[in-house]
Amino acid sequence: MSSIFRDRALGSSKRHSQYQSPMPQQQPVYPVEGLPCPFEDPGSNLSDSELRETAYEILVAACRSTGTRPLTYIPQSEKTERAPAISHSASLQRSLTSSAASRVKKALGLKTSSASKRRVGGGDSVSQGRGKKAVTVGELIRVQMRVSEQTDSRIRRALLRIAAGQLGRRMESVVLPLELLQQFKSSDFPSQQEYAAWQRKNLKVLEAGLLLHPHLPLEKTNSASQQLQQIIRGAPEKPLETGKHNESMQVLRSIVMSLACRSFDGSASETCHWADGFPLNLRLYKMLLEASFDINEDTSIIEEVDEVLELIKKTWVILGLNQMLHNLCFSWVLFHRYVATGQVENDLLFASNNLLIEVEKDANEIRDPVSSNILSSILSVILGWAEKRLLAYHDNFHSGNVESMQSVVSLGLLSAKILVEDISYEYRRNRKEVSVTCERVETYIRSSLRTAFAQKMEKVNSRKHISKNQKGSLPALSILAQDTSKLALNEKEIFSPIMKRWHPFAAGVAVATLHSCYGNELKQFITGISELTPDAIEVLRAADKLEKDLVQIAVEDAVDSEDGGKSIIREMPPYEAEAVIANLVKSWIEIRVDRLKEWTDRNLQQEVWNPQANKERCAPSAVEVLRIIDETLEAYFLLPIPMHLVLLPELMTGFDRCLQHYILKAKSGCGTRSTYVPSLPALTRCSTGSKFHGVFRKKEKSQITQKRQVGTSNGDNSFGIPQLCVRLNTFQQIRTELGVLEKRILADLENAECTLIYDIANGTGKRFDLSATACVEGIQQLCEAIAYKIIFHNLSHVLWDGLYVGEVYSCRIGPFLEEVEQYLEIISSTVHDRVRTRVITDIMKASFDGFLLVVLAGGPSRAFTQKDSEIIKEDFKLLTDLFWSNGDGLPADLIDKFSTTVKNILPLLGTDTESLIEQFKHLILESFGSANSKLPLPPTSAQWDPTEPNTILRVLCYRNDEVAAKFLKKTYNLPKKL
């Protein structure tokens, strides 16, 4: 057996030195992402190394089967002492060193290395002497398949024994793994574990070939298959006895042969079918074909590929293959190796494509469903891979690797054509929509260019925000038009010459696609503008130039066509950019202000006044209004038409009214100071001994409660304190931006008439008067609304309903201060710093007013003694300290200014009742005279004042002692209780 793989000598080779070593180093494995294997898993947990060893066994057996003379085994110890002396078939006796350059490589279009040109004189290895044995094809394949010399020796020894015991039988009539099991015992292996693994491997091969993937389908009632499955499952627990006359071995042989020798008509077949079921046969054959690749250079086919393939083809009879399946499988192996090695060796792809051309010739002859399924499975994977690259070929190919693109296109089209035309009727019926050649190439062109265009557009959009404020920067669609023109020229020069091989108007289809893509964007752009702007003009001019470039390419591409390219031109409806420019100029000024007003109304209805909407904490709608005004002014001064400066005041007046409308609508419903401050009630006298008898009449108490609830009954969250702060910030933002806009207009008018510039600079031409006044009034109103809503509405539970209710010492100002401080923190973090002090000042004023209201008109649950005055004074000191905040708050002089009234009134609370009565009488007499014996009831004044009789009277009404009660009863007949 040794001579079969050793008679065909090789000349000097770069692998020769490695043949003398036990095993070459295994090459790295490359991941193949997104490339599914078209062959199913053969099952039985067969590893690649087990499949490779099995494939090698089949190869050696098949080569032995083709010999015409008996086989003699040479022990390993004698190999180095004697040269092979056994001759074989004529095909094996031919010397490799005298052969010409590889015919296979030439046919597949593969490069031939310089090693193929070497020639070594002489014939076979015998003539080279007894002491220097030449390397043979068999030895080459063994090394290529990474089979050790020990394994090779064992295989050949087993085949000699099989041949000796079955003289005259060809290998296709033998179940090789069954025969191998019978030839060896554990003593033939270095260890029991290795023997057990070898035995399991052969059983797994039997399982895969006879049970999982049989040549003929197994019937469910087949008892032999069940028996074989039981033997295989029991093997791990009890090693199989493989002696020739062993009963278990005889049973196994009987079962295996009955399964392997089945035929379609039910008769016993002379050929054993154990390795020709799909996909096991293709997985084994793939292992053999991979021996064609140089183990030291995984993208290179060995120079001895002709001799290697000649031997590999001898396995067809065992594996059930033919020339078409060989071509198909070899094409897949070449293709897979190209992908797995990083797609760097284009020769592999070219060779795979050439083999697929041969497959196409034979595909029409396929009749059996198994071959059809194999063909479909492999071609579907190749087609999927090719189309993934071709549908976006601009991402995968460029001028540096465009040569490989032709092979990819050819590979994809061949696969699609065979799948559509040459497989089963059912498959063709389900794939009617798949077209080939011209129509398919058109799909690739359109898809890839749409993708490339989308990428260009995304890139332009990403740069748009960066270049927005750069002077002289082009509009996005103008840049996109330039990039699209470059893309079209690149397509014409690089890709269209390749695509034109399958499509006569490849360049025309390309530019028509780009024309449509850009046209869609241009339509959206035109729809989005209703007036003339510099950007609009720039974009429309760029679009016009692009269209002319694209039409020129289409005409040149179709110059030799029958219709002169009219069909392509019909796909390119004109942009009509010049007509659009003319229409925009006519309507620019007329619609600008009206559209802004409509936009303002619509977005104010949707505005939620969210403090987190932006870092300025102002309304996005206002930011957008200001942005539109700013961009409109910029566009107005950049219009490439004669500037009509007389229209500038009209344009500014329109903007001014829009902003005024925005401000008035934004502050509507926010309330004012009077919305939240209750009216003062009529007077009653306090009932001594009980602090819970009403000071007010029931009707009057109800009126105060209703007053505090004004504007809050609807529960609208858009009028909460944070939302009111956003409105306030918005007015301040508008006020600031108005000044910026006015300065900008002055700068834009530098080259205009001096008189107009002088008028604007001196205020006579200023057009933002209405909105500026509305901002000032709105800020004032909102500051007061925020302050008085916080004190009299949001904090009513700790002020009106809590402060000094019952005993004064037990209901002091602490809870109120804590909650006021929380609101001050909200104000500090939300309100614009330009108006923050004003809001806090108004909150301080509101808290002082609330404090006095509690003391002088706090309702039936409050009454004060003279001694309570010290506590009240102390509480007010705490209140003022809160706003001073150890010097970090409001200025001390500001606090003193607004606390003067309270400080002047608080001493009245500590004055004895008799003195208060005397002061009251004195003031009444001064105000009304002494015409009547009865003192008149003083009217309620707008301001509390210690010298005002109504203020002193209210102190007396809340004085909890008998003297005050008697005076009020006698003077005004006020009741003690309601």
Rosetta blueprint (number, residue, H / E / L):
1 M L
2 S H
3 S H
4 I H
5 F H
6 R L
7 D L
8 R L
9 A E
10 L L
11 G L
12 S L
13 S L
14 K L
15 R L
16 H H
17 S H
18 Q H
19 Y H
20 Q L
21 S L
22 P L
23 M L
24 P L
25 Q L
26 Q L
27 Q L
28 P L
29 V L
30 Y L
31 P L
32 V L
33 E L
34 G L
35 L L
36 P L
37 C L
38 P L
39 F L
40 E L
41 D L
42 P L
43 G L
44 S L
45 N L
46 L L
47 S L
48 D H
49 S H
50 E H
51 L H
52 R H
53 E H
54 T H
55 A H
56 Y H
57 E H
58 I H
59 L H
60 V H
61 A H
62 A H
63 C H
64 R H
65 S H
66 T L
67 G L
68 T L
69 R L
70 P L
71 L L
72 T L
73 Y L
74 I L
75 P L
76 Q H
77 S H
78 E H
79 K L
80 T L
81 E L
82 R L
83 A L
84 P L
85 A L
86 I L
87 S L
88 H L
89 S L
90 A H
91 S H
92 L H
93 Q H
94 R L
95 S L
96 L H
97 T H
98 S H
99 S L
100 A L
101 A L
102 S L
103 R H
104 V H
105 K H
106 K H
107 A H
108 L H
109 G L
110 L L
111 K L
112 T L
113 S L
114 S H
115 A H
116 S H
117 K H
118 R L
119 R L
120 V L
121 G L
122 G L
123 G L
124 D L
125 S H
126 V H
127 S H
128 Q H
129 G L
130 R L
131 G L
132 K L
133 K L
134 A L
135 V L
136 T E
137 V H
138 G H
139 E H
140 L H
141 I H
142 R H
143 V H
144 Q H
145 M L
146 R L
147 V L
148 S L
149 E H
150 Q H
151 T H
152 D H
153 S H
154 R H
155 I H
156 R H
157 R H
158 A H
159 L H
160 L H
161 R H
162 I H
163 A H
164 A H
165 G H
166 Q L
167 L L
168 G L
169 R L
170 R L
171 M H
172 E H
173 S H
174 V L
175 V L
176 L H
177 P H
178 L H
179 E H
180 L H
181 L H
182 Q H
183 Q H
184 F L
185 K L
186 S H
187 S H
188 D H
189 F L
190 P L
191 S L
192 Q H
193 Q H
194 E H
195 Y H
196 A H
197 A H
198 W H
199 Q H
200 R H
201 K H
202 N H
203 L H
204 K H
205 V H
206 L H
207 E H
208 A H
209 G H
210 L H
211 L H
212 L H
213 H L
214 P L
215 H L
216 L L
217 P L
218 L L
219 E L
220 K L
221 T L
222 N L
223 S H
224 A H
225 S H
226 Q H
227 Q H
228 L H
229 Q H
230 Q H
231 I H
232 I H
233 R H
234 G H
235 A L
236 P L
237 E L
238 K L
239 P L
240 L L
241 E L
242 T L
243 G L
244 K L
245 H L
246 N L
247 E H
248 S H
249 M H
250 Q H
251 V H
252 L H
253 R H
254 S H
255 I H
256 V H
257 M H
258 S H
259 L H
260 A H
261 C L
262 R L
263 S L
264 F L
265 D L
266 G L
267 S L
268 A L
269 S L
270 E L
271 T L
272 C L
273 H L
274 W L
275 A L
276 D L
277 G L
278 F L
279 P L
280 L H
281 N H
282 L H
283 R H
284 L H
285 Y H
286 K H
287 M H
288 L H
289 L H
290 E H
291 A H
292 S H
293 F E
294 D E
295 I L
296 N L
297 E E
298 D E
299 T E
300 S E
301 I E
302 I L
303 E L
304 E L
305 V H
306 D H
307 E H
308 V H
309 L H
310 E H
311 L H
312 I H
313 K H
314 K H
315 T H
316 W H
317 V H
318 I H
319 L H
320 G L
321 L L
322 N L
323 Q H
324 M H
325 L H
326 H H
327 N H
328 L H
329 C H
330 F H
331 S H
332 W H
333 V H
334 L H
335 F H
336 H H
337 R H
338 Y H
339 V H
340 A H
341 T L
342 G L
343 Q L
344 V L
345 E L
346 N H
347 D H
348 L H
349 L H
350 F H
351 A H
352 S H
353 N H
354 N H
355 L H
356 L H
357 I H
358 E H
359 V H
360 E H
361 K H
362 D H
363 A H
364 N L
365 E L
366 I L
367 R L
368 D L
369 P H
370 V H
371 S H
372 S H
373 N H
374 I H
375 L H
376 S H
377 S H
378 I H
379 L H
380 S H
381 V H
382 I H
383 L H
384 G H
385 W H
386 A H
387 E H
388 K H
389 R H
390 L H
391 L L
392 A L
393 Y H
394 H H
395 D H
396 N H
397 F L
398 H L
399 S L
400 G L
401 N L
402 V H
403 E H
404 S H
405 M H
406 Q H
407 S H
408 V H
409 V H
410 S H
411 L H
412 G H
413 L H
414 L H
415 S H
416 A H
417 K H
418 I H
419 L H
420 V H
421 E H
422 D L
423 I L
424 S L
425 Y H
426 E H
427 Y H
428 R H
429 R H
430 N H
431 R L
432 K L
433 E L
434 V L
435 S L
436 V L
437 T H
438 C H
439 E H
440 R H
441 V H
442 E H
443 T H
444 Y H
445 I H
446 R H
447 S H
448 S H
449 L H
450 R H
451 T H
452 A H
453 F H
454 A H
455 Q H
456 K H
457 M H
458 E H
459 K H
460 V H
461 N H
462 S H
463 R H
464 K H
465 H H
466 I H
467 S H
468 K L
469 N L
470 Q L
471 K L
472 G L
473 S L
474 L L
475 P L
476 A H
477 L H
478 S H
479 I H
480 L H
481 A H
482 Q H
483 D H
484 T H
485 S H
486 K H
487 L H
488 A H
489 L H
490 N H
491 E H
492 K H
493 E H
494 I H
495 F H
496 S H
497 P H
498 I H
499 M H
500 K L
501 R L
502 W L
503 H L
504 P L
505 F L
506 A H
507 A H
508 G H
509 V H
510 A H
511 V H
512 A H
513 T H
514 L H
515 H H
516 S H
517 C H
518 Y H
519 G H
520 N H
521 E H
522 L H
523 K H
524 Q H
525 F H
526 I H
527 T H
528 G H
529 I L
530 S L
531 E L
532 L L
533 T L
534 P H
535 D H
536 A H
537 I H
538 E H
539 V H
540 L H
541 R H
542 A H
543 A H
544 D H
545 K H
546 L H
547 E H
548 K H
549 D H
550 L H
551 V H
552 Q H
553 I H
554 A H
555 V H
556 E H
557 D H
558 A L
559 V L
560 D L
561 S L
562 E L
563 D L
564 G L
565 G L
566 K H
567 S H
568 I H
569 I H
570 R H
571 E L
572 M L
573 P L
574 P L
575 Y L
576 E L
577 A H
578 E H
579 A H
580 V H
581 I H
582 A H
583 N H
584 L H
585 V H
586 K H
587 S H
588 W H
589 I H
590 E H
591 I H
592 R H
593 V H
594 D H
595 R H
596 L H
597 K H
598 E H
599 W H
600 T H
601 D H
602 R H
603 N H
604 L H
605 Q H
606 Q H
607 E L
608 V L
609 W L
610 N L
611 P L
612 Q L
613 A L
614 N L
615 K L
616 E L
617 R L
618 C L
619 A L
620 P H
621 S H
622 A H
623 V H
624 E H
625 V H
626 L H
627 R H
628 I H
629 I H
630 D H
631 E H
632 T H
633 L H
634 E H
635 A H
636 Y H
637 F H
638 L H
639 L L
640 P L
641 I L
642 P L
643 M L
644 H L
645 L H
646 V H
647 L H
648 L H
649 P H
650 E H
651 L H
652 M H
653 T H
654 G H
655 F H
656 D H
657 R H
658 C H
659 L H
660 Q H
661 H H
662 Y H
663 I H
664 L H
665 K H
666 A H
667 K H
668 S L
669 G L
670 C L
671 G L
672 T L
673 R H
674 S H
675 T H
676 Y H
677 V L
678 P L
679 S L
680 L L
681 P L
682 A L
683 L L
684 T L
685 R L
686 C L
687 S L
688 T L
689 G L
690 S L
691 K L
692 F L
693 H L
694 G L
695 V L
696 F L
697 R L
698 K H
699 K H
700 E H
701 K H
702 S H
703 Q H
704 I H
705 T H
706 Q H
707 K H
708 R H
709 Q L
710 V L
711 G L
712 T L
713 S L
714 N L
715 G L
716 D L
717 N H
718 S H
719 F H
720 G L
721 I H
722 P H
723 Q H
724 L H
725 C H
726 V H
727 R H
728 L H
729 N H
730 T H
731 F H
732 Q H
733 Q H
734 I H
735 R H
736 T H
737 E H
738 L H
739 G H
740 V H
741 L H
742 E H
743 K H
744 R H
745 I H
746 L H
747 A H
748 D H
749 L L
750 E L
751 N L
752 A L
753 E L
754 C H
755 T H
756 L H
757 I H
758 Y H
759 D H
760 I H
761 A H
762 N L
763 G L
764 T L
765 G L
766 K L
767 R L
768 F L
769 D H
770 L H
771 S H
772 A H
773 T H
774 A H
775 C H
776 V H
777 E H
778 G H
779 I H
780 Q H
781 Q H
782 L H
783 C H
784 E H
785 A H
786 I H
787 A H
788 Y H
789 K H
790 I H
791 I H
792 F H
793 H H
794 N H
795 L L
796 S L
797 H L
798 V L
799 L L
800 W L
801 D L
802 G L
803 L L
804 Y L
805 V L
806 G L
807 E L
808 V H
809 Y H
810 S H
811 C L
812 R L
813 I L
814 G H
815 P H
816 F H
817 L H
818 E H
819 E H
820 V H
821 E H
822 Q H
823 Y H
824 L H
825 E H
826 I H
827 I H
828 S H
829 S H
830 T H
831 V L
832 H L
833 D H
834 R H
835 V H
836 R H
837 T H
838 R H
839 V H
840 I H
841 T H
842 D H
843 I H
844 M H
845 K H
846 A H
847 S H
848 F H
849 D H
850 G H
851 F H
852 L H
853 L H
854 V H
855 V H
856 L H
857 A H
858 G L
859 G L
860 P L
861 S L
862 R L
863 A L
864 F E
865 T L
866 Q L
867 K L
868 D H
869 S H
870 E H
871 I H
872 I H
873 K H
874 E H
875 D H
876 F H
877 K H
878 L H
879 L H
880 T H
881 D H
882 L H
883 F H
884 W H
885 S H
886 N H
887 G H
888 D L
889 G L
890 L L
891 P L
892 A H
893 D H
894 L H
895 I H
896 D H
897 K H
898 F H
899 S H
900 T H
901 T H
902 V H
903 K H
904 N H
905 I H
906 L H
907 P H
908 L H
909 L H
910 G H
911 T L
912 D L
913 T H
914 E H
915 S H
916 L H
917 I H
918 E H
919 Q H
920 F H
921 K H
922 H H
923 L H
924 I H
925 L H
926 E H
927 S H
928 F H
929 G L
930 S L
931 A L
932 N L
933 S L
934 K L
935 L L
936 P L
937 L L
938 P L
939 P L
940 T L
941 S L
942 A L
943 Q L
944 W L
945 D L
946 P L
947 T L
948 E L
949 P H
950 N H
951 T H
952 I H
953 L H
954 R H
955 V H
956 L H
957 C H
958 Y L
959 R E
960 N L
961 D L
962 E H
963 V H
964 A H
965 A H
966 K H
967 F H
968 L H
969 K H
970 K H
971 T H
972 Y H
973 N L
974 L L
975 P L
976 K L
977 K L
978 L L
